[in-house]
Amino acid sequence: MSRINLEQLKTFLTVVRLGGVGKAAHALNLTQPAATARIKNLEATLGCDLFDRTSGGMKLTKRGELLLTHAERFEHLSELVEKDIVDPAGIEGHLRLGVSETIAQCWLPEFLARLRTLFPKLEIGFNVDISLNLRAGLLNREVDLAILLGPISDYTIENIELPVFELAWYAAADAAVDTSDQGYLTRPVLTYARNTRPYRELKDMLFERVGPGVSLFPSSSLSTCFRLVEADLGVAVLPRSLGREYVAKGTIREFDPGWVPSPLRFSASYLGEPKSHLVETAAKTAREVAEAYLGHKNP
């Protein structure tokens, strides 16, 4: 009998957790034939079927259920070895990172640089998206670590909460109004993308405090929002840590209508199973980088 290898067990566990070979292949960055071959080779090695294959999907056989327990033990042991023994500088692999626009505009470069220092052989791929899509990608195992508006309330997810972003109102430096600061809110309000928590909260607050006539212009690009404010095409409520640069240049200024939406709360979120020392370390590193960034930016 040929020996079982960890890659076969990893593929087996991923098929069980995702419910199919196709999804497992995508999560493992394999072709579907390669993932299928691993499962068939594992079954051949063990001399039994691990799955009942039906039109409704793949269901574990009794022997498959038995293997599941042992495979999870192997996985846990492998994780302990990686955590306690393997030199991080020698760890190879691929980290799929998802980040929100706010993070991409702030401390993402410092975070990637820190990861490259910790894991010089690690291949890092990332995409920038709204938190709603990042959450879906994480739950579908298309993302290993998501830095998003959180935390995610799901029993499968581990969350490391990050420092908050305070918000502030901004208008063009030369914008002229003949009323109090509240008068600025009669102008178009630039804000976060429509399917986000900050947009929904701001919309509700404007309706309550100003009325139904406020024009909202959602955008997925914070840099675009700031440029439009500079051009005096509207006002915006955006992270103060990003706005300071524009205020220092003298192109925009803060104003105070007497209220501001609540701070943006982000988390570094990842799947609790399978455990990954690499992903957990990356999440903790994100917190360290965020604390350093916001500690430096805040007075």
C-alpha positions as CSV (number, residue, x, y, z in Angstrom):
1,M,0.0,0.0,0.0
2,S,1.4,3.4,-0.9
3,R,1.6,6.0,1.8
4,I,-1.0,8.7,2.5
5,N,0.4,12.2,2.1
6,L,-0.7,15.5,3.8
7,E,-1.7,17.0,0.5
8,Q,-4.3,14.2,-0.1
9,L,-5.7,14.7,3.4
10,K,-5.8,18.5,2.9
11,T,-7.7,18.0,-0.3
12,F,-10.1,15.5,1.4
13,L,-10.8,18.0,4.2
14,T,-11.4,20.8,1.8
15,V,-13.8,18.7,-0.3
16,V,-15.8,17.8,2.9
17,R,-15.9,21.4,4.1
18,L,-16.9,23.0,0.8
19,G,-19.1,20.2,-0.3
20,G,-17.6,19.5,-3.7
21,V,-14.4,18.9,-5.7
22,G,-14.9,22.0,-7.9
23,K,-15.0,24.4,-4.9
24,A,-12.2,22.6,-3.2
25,A,-10.0,22.9,-6.3
26,H,-10.6,26.6,-6.5
27,A,-9.8,27.1,-2.8
28,L,-6.6,25.1,-3.1
29,N,-5.6,26.8,-6.4
30,L,-5.7,23.4,-8.2
31,T,-7.4,22.3,-11.4
32,Q,-10.5,20.2,-10.8
33,P,-8.8,17.1,-12.4
34,A,-5.9,17.5,-10.0
35,A,-8.2,17.6,-7.0
36,T,-10.2,14.7,-8.3
37,A,-7.0,12.7,-8.8
38,R,-5.9,13.3,-5.2
39,I,-9.2,12.0,-3.8
40,K,-9.1,8.9,-6.1
41,N,-5.5,8.2,-5.2
42,L,-6.4,8.5,-1.5
43,E,-9.3,6.1,-1.9
44,A,-7.0,3.7,-3.8
45,T,-4.4,3.8,-1.1
46,L,-7.0,3.1,1.6
47,G,-8.9,0.6,-0.5
48,C,-12.3,2.0,0.1
49,D,-14.7,4.7,-1.1
50,L,-14.7,7.8,1.0
51,F,-17.7,9.5,-0.7
52,D,-21.0,8.4,-2.0
53,R,-21.3,10.3,-5.3
54,T,-24.8,11.2,-6.3
55,S,-26.6,13.8,-8.4
56,G,-27.2,15.7,-5.2
57,G,-23.5,16.0,-4.4
58,M,-20.9,14.1,-2.4
59,K,-21.7,12.6,1.0
60,L,-19.2,10.9,3.3
61,T,-19.3,7.1,3.6
62,K,-18.9,5.5,7.1
63,R,-15.2,5.1,6.4
64,G,-15.1,8.6,5.1
65,E,-16.5,9.8,8.5
66,L,-13.8,7.8,10.3
67,L,-11.1,9.3,8.1
68,L,-12.4,12.8,8.8
69,T,-11.6,12.6,12.5
70,H,-8.0,11.3,11.8
71,A,-7.5,13.9,9.0
72,E,-8.4,16.7,11.3
73,R,-5.8,15.4,13.9
74,F,-3.2,15.3,11.2
75,E,-4.1,18.9,10.1
76,H,-3.8,20.1,13.7
77,L,-0.5,18.4,14.2
78,S,0.8,19.9,10.9
79,E,-0.3,23.3,12.1
80,L,1.6,22.9,15.4
81,V,4.8,21.9,13.6
82,E,4.5,25.0,11.4
83,K,3.9,27.2,14.4
84,D,6.5,25.9,16.8
85,I,9.3,24.6,14.5
86,V,9.3,25.9,11.0
87,D,11.3,29.1,10.4
88,P,8.9,31.7,9.1
89,A,11.5,32.8,6.6
90,G,11.2,29.4,5.0
91,I,7.4,29.2,4.7
92,E,6.2,29.1,1.2
93,G,2.6,29.3,0.0
94,H,0.0,31.7,-1.2
95,L,-2.0,34.2,0.9
96,R,-5.2,35.5,-0.6
97,L,-5.9,38.9,1.0
98,G,-9.0,41.0,0.7
99,V,-9.0,44.6,1.9
100,S,-11.5,47.5,2.0
101,E,-10.9,50.7,0.1
102,T,-10.2,52.6,3.4
103,I,-7.4,50.2,4.3
104,A,-6.0,50.3,0.8
105,Q,-5.7,54.1,1.0
106,C,-4.1,54.0,4.4
107,W,-1.7,51.3,5.7
108,L,-1.9,48.5,3.1
109,P,1.6,49.2,1.7
110,E,3.1,49.0,5.2
111,F,1.2,45.8,5.9
112,L,2.4,44.1,2.7
113,A,6.0,45.2,3.4
114,R,5.8,43.7,6.9
115,L,4.5,40.4,5.6
116,R,7.2,40.3,3.0
117,T,9.8,40.7,5.8
118,L,8.2,38.0,7.9
119,F,7.6,35.5,5.1
120,P,9.9,36.4,2.2
121,K,8.9,33.3,0.2
122,L,5.2,33.9,0.6
123,E,3.2,34.8,-2.6
124,I,0.6,37.4,-1.7
125,G,-2.4,38.2,-3.9
126,F,-4.9,40.9,-2.9
127,N,-8.0,42.5,-4.1
128,V,-9.8,45.7,-3.0
129,D,-13.5,45.6,-2.6
130,I,-16.5,46.6,-0.5
131,S,-16.9,44.8,2.8
132,L,-20.0,43.0,1.7
133,N,-18.2,41.2,-1.1
134,L,-15.1,40.5,1.1
135,R,-17.3,38.9,3.6
136,A,-18.9,36.6,1.0
137,G,-15.4,35.8,-0.4
138,L,-14.2,34.8,3.0
139,L,-17.2,32.6,3.8
140,N,-16.8,31.0,0.4
141,R,-13.2,30.3,1.1
142,E,-12.1,32.5,-1.8
143,V,-10.2,34.8,0.6
144,D,-7.8,33.7,3.4
145,L,-7.8,37.0,5.3
146,A,-10.3,39.8,4.9
147,I,-9.7,43.3,6.4
148,L,-13.1,44.8,6.3
149,L,-15.8,46.6,8.3
150,G,-16.5,44.1,11.0
151,P,-16.4,42.1,13.0
152,I,-18.2,39.2,11.1
153,S,-20.8,37.5,13.2
154,D,-20.4,33.9,12.1
155,Y,-19.3,31.0,14.2
156,T,-16.8,29.9,11.5
157,I,-15.0,33.2,11.6
158,E,-12.2,34.5,13.9
159,N,-12.0,38.3,14.2
160,I,-9.2,40.5,15.4
161,E,-10.6,44.0,15.9
162,L,-8.5,46.9,14.6
163,P,-8.3,50.5,15.7
164,V,-11.2,52.6,14.6
165,F,-11.2,55.4,12.0
166,E,-12.7,58.7,13.2
167,L,-14.7,60.5,10.6
168,A,-14.9,64.2,9.8
169,W,-16.8,66.5,7.5
170,Y,-14.9,68.2,4.6
171,A,-15.6,71.0,2.2
172,A,-13.4,72.8,-0.4
173,A,-11.1,75.3,1.2
174,D,-12.6,78.2,-0.8
175,A,-16.3,77.0,-0.5
176,A,-18.5,79.9,0.3
177,V,-21.8,79.6,2.2
178,D,-23.7,82.4,3.9
179,T,-25.2,80.2,6.7
180,S,-23.8,78.1,9.5
181,D,-21.8,74.9,8.9
182,Q,-25.2,73.1,8.8
183,G,-25.8,74.9,5.5
184,Y,-23.1,72.8,3.8
185,L,-25.4,69.8,4.0
186,T,-27.8,71.4,1.4
187,R,-25.0,70.5,-1.1
188,P,-24.3,67.1,-2.6
189,V,-22.8,64.7,-0.1
190,L,-20.1,62.4,-1.3
191,T,-19.8,59.2,0.6
192,Y,-19.0,55.5,0.7
193,A,-20.4,53.0,-1.9
194,R,-24.1,52.2,-1.7
195,N,-23.9,48.6,-0.3
196,T,-21.9,49.6,2.7
197,R,-22.7,50.2,6.4
198,P,-21.3,53.8,6.4
199,Y,-23.6,54.7,3.4
200,R,-26.6,53.3,5.2
201,E,-25.9,55.0,8.5
202,L,-25.2,58.4,6.8
203,K,-28.3,58.2,4.7
204,D,-30.4,57.6,7.8
205,M,-28.8,60.4,9.8
206,L,-29.2,62.9,7.0
207,F,-32.8,62.0,6.6
208,E,-33.4,62.5,10.3
209,R,-31.3,65.7,10.8
210,V,-31.6,67.5,7.5
211,G,-34.6,66.0,5.7
212,P,-35.3,63.9,2.6
213,G,-33.9,66.4,0.1
214,V,-30.2,65.7,0.5
215,S,-28.4,64.5,-2.6
216,L,-26.1,61.5,-1.9
217,F,-23.3,60.6,-4.3
218,P,-21.9,57.2,-3.3
219,S,-18.4,56.1,-4.5
220,S,-16.2,53.2,-4.0
221,S,-13.1,55.4,-4.4
222,L,-12.2,57.6,-1.4
223,S,-9.5,59.4,-3.4
224,T,-12.2,60.4,-5.9
225,C,-14.4,61.7,-3.1
226,F,-11.5,63.9,-1.9
227,R,-10.8,65.2,-5.4
228,L,-14.4,66.1,-5.9
229,V,-14.5,68.0,-2.6
230,E,-11.3,69.9,-3.6
231,A,-13.1,70.9,-6.8
232,D,-16.0,72.2,-4.7
233,L,-18.5,69.7,-6.3
234,G,-19.9,68.7,-2.9
235,V,-19.0,67.9,0.7
236,A,-18.0,64.6,2.3
237,V,-17.7,62.8,5.6
238,L,-14.5,60.7,5.4
239,P,-11.7,59.3,7.6
240,R,-9.8,62.1,9.3
241,S,-6.6,60.2,9.0
242,L,-6.9,60.5,5.2
243,G,-8.2,64.1,5.2
244,R,-5.3,65.6,7.1
245,E,-3.1,65.5,4.1
246,Y,-5.6,67.5,2.0
247,V,-6.2,70.0,4.9
248,A,-2.4,70.5,5.3
249,K,-2.2,71.3,1.5
250,G,-4.9,73.9,2.0
251,T,-7.3,72.4,-0.6
252,I,-10.0,71.4,1.8
253,R,-11.1,72.2,5.3
254,E,-13.1,70.6,8.0
255,F,-16.5,71.9,9.1
256,D,-18.8,70.9,12.0
257,P,-22.5,70.6,11.4
258,G,-22.9,69.5,15.0
259,W,-22.8,65.7,14.4
260,V,-20.8,63.1,12.7
261,P,-21.5,59.4,11.9
262,S,-19.9,56.8,14.3
263,P,-16.3,55.8,13.7
264,L,-15.5,53.0,11.2
265,R,-14.7,49.7,12.9
266,F,-12.6,47.2,11.0
267,S,-11.5,43.7,11.7
268,A,-8.9,41.3,10.4
269,S,-11.2,38.2,9.8
270,Y,-10.3,34.7,8.8
271,L,-11.8,31.2,9.0
272,G,-11.3,29.3,12.3
273,E,-11.0,26.0,10.4
274,P,-8.6,24.9,9.1
275,K,-6.3,26.6,11.6
276,S,-3.4,28.4,9.9
277,H,-0.5,29.9,11.8
278,L,0.3,31.9,8.7
279,V,-3.1,33.5,8.4
280,E,-3.4,34.1,12.2
281,T,0.1,35.7,12.2
282,A,-0.9,37.9,9.2
283,A,-4.1,39.0,11.1
284,K,-2.1,39.9,14.2
285,T,0.4,41.8,12.0
286,A,-2.4,43.8,10.5
287,R,-3.4,44.9,14.0
288,E,0.2,45.9,14.8
289,V,0.5,47.9,11.5
290,A,-2.9,49.6,12.0
291,E,-2.0,50.6,15.6
292,A,1.3,52.0,14.4
293,Y,-0.3,53.9,11.5
294,L,-3.1,55.5,13.4
295,G,-0.9,56.2,16.4
296,H,1.4,58.1,14.2
297,K,-1.5,59.9,12.4
298,N,-3.4,60.9,15.5
299,P,-2.1,63.8,17.6
